[in-house]
């Protein structure tokens, strides 16, 4: 009977733990995200959406800026998961590659700037502690990790961009690449218009 009671307590304990995590989201990260989104949207309205879009189009003209600088700035200032919203200024054709680059940037940036992706800091610290025990310097490791990350992330961004272009053409939507169709137009073309 004690075994059955222990199983029942463990079963309910699992849901209690899940409830505590859910409440921590409701009182922690969700209000933070709402406040960040509101602040960014307010700033964009103050500056003017047209100006912001023109500036971002110039800033992201080159793949180096699109897949390294913008993801780095988004990850550094907005942290995970708000960092993906920086991609809203990019043309549709670049968004898949930006998401790939931004998600990939969250790991190498964590070694030097833990606030960017604090939930996964334990991964870097586990590697860094082993490196330190072998006689290495954690800061040096973090710097190498970021440099190698930049190279790999830029390559991933460029490759994902090319793969996306291929699938846009294959799926019969070359207008996304040329900039002739926005998201609403794409939804209408696929029969997904809003009701």
N, C-alpha and C positions, 0 to 999 in steps of 0.2 A: 504494500500500500504506500510506503514511503517513496518508492520509485515513481509511482503514478503521481503523487503530490509534487515531487521534484520536477517531473516533466511538465506538469500543469503550471507550476510557478515559473519555470523557464520559458514556457510558451507565452504566458502573459507578460513576463519580463521583457521579452523580445519586442512586443508591441508597446510597452511602456517606454522602452528606449527609443523606438521609432517616433513615438509621440513627443518625447523630449527634443529629439533632433528637429522634428517638424516645427515645434514651438520656437526653437532657437532660430530657425529660418524666418519665421514670422516676426520675430522681434529683433533680428539682427540683419541678415543680408537683404531681405526683401525691402524693408524701409530704406536701407542704404541705396539699393539700386533705383528705387523710385525717386529718391532725392537727387541722385546723380543724373538720371534721365531728365528730370524736371529742370535741373540747373543747366544741362547741356542744351536742351531745347530752348530754354529762355535766352541763353547766350546766342544761339543761332538766330533767334527772332530779333534780338537786339542788333546784331551785326548785319543781318539780312541773309536769308537763305541763298539768294542768287550770288552774293559776294563770297559766301563760304564755299559754295559749289565751284565757283570759278577759281578760287584760291586752291582748293583741294585738287581740281583738275590739273592745275599747273604743278602743284607739289607732287602729284603722282604720275606725272608724264613718263617717267623712266622706271623700269622694273626695280632698280635698286631702291628707289624711294618708296615705291608701292609695297614691296615685300620685305623691306628691312626697316626703314625709318618710320613709316606709318604704323606697322605692328608694334615696333619698339615703343613708340610714344603712346600708343593706345594701351599697351600692356602696363607701361610704367605709370601713367597717370590715372587710368580708369580701372586697372587691375581686372582679374578674372571674376565674373563673366561679362562685365560691362565693356571690356575692351573691344568686343566684336562690333559694337555700334559705330566705331570709327570707320568701318567699311561702308556705312550708308552713303558716304559722299562719293564713292567710286562708281563708275559706270557698271552696269549689270555684268558685262563681260569679264570684269576683273574680280568680282565678288567671291567666286569659289576659291580662287587662288589666294585672295586676301585672308579668308577664313582659315585656310590651311596654314598660311604663314603666321597669322596671329596666334592660332592654337599651338603651333610649333614653338613660337617665341616664348611662350609662358614657361617652358622648362629651363632653357639656358639662362634666362634673365633672373630666375629665382635664386641662383647662387650669390649674386651681387646685390640684388634688390628683392629680398624675401617677401615684401608686401605685395608684389605683383601676383603671386600665386602661392600664398601662404599655406593653403591646404595641402600642397604637395612638397613642402619644404623638407619633409622627412625623407623623401627620395634622395634629394641632393645631400642632405646631412649624412645619410647612411653611407653613400659613396665617399663623401669627404672625410668621414671619420676613418674609414679604411685606408684612404689615401694618406691621411695624417699619421696613422700607425705605421705605415710603410716608409715614413720619413718625408712626406711631401707637405706642402703648404696649402691650406684650404683656400686662401684668397687666390693663389696662383692657379689652382684647379678651377675655381669659379671663373677666372678670366679666360683660361683656355677653353672652358666649356662654352662661354659666351662667344668667343671668336669662331670656334668650330661651328657653333650653332648658327651664327650669321651666314657662314658659307653654305651650310646645308639648307637653311631656311630659304635663302635666296634661290638656290637650285630648285627646291621644292615648289616655290612660288612660280617660277618660270615654267617648270614642267607641268604643274597643275593648270596654269593658264593655257598652255598648248593643248593639253588633254581636254579642257573645258571647251576650247574653240572647236576641236574635232567633234565633240558630242553636240555642240550647238548646231554645227553644219549637218551632222548625221541625222539629228532629230528634226531637221527641216526648219531651223531657226537661225539662218545666217545673219538675219537682221539684228540679232543681239550683238554680234561682233562688230557690225558696222554702225551700231548705235541707233538704228531706226525703230526700235521697239522697246518700250519701257516695261516695267513689271505688270502694270494693268493691261497693256496690250498683249503681253505674253499670256496672261490669265485668260483673256478673252479668246485668244487664238486656240487655247487648249480647252475651251468650254468651262473655265473655272471662274467666271465672273461672279462678283458679289451679288447676293440676292437683294 
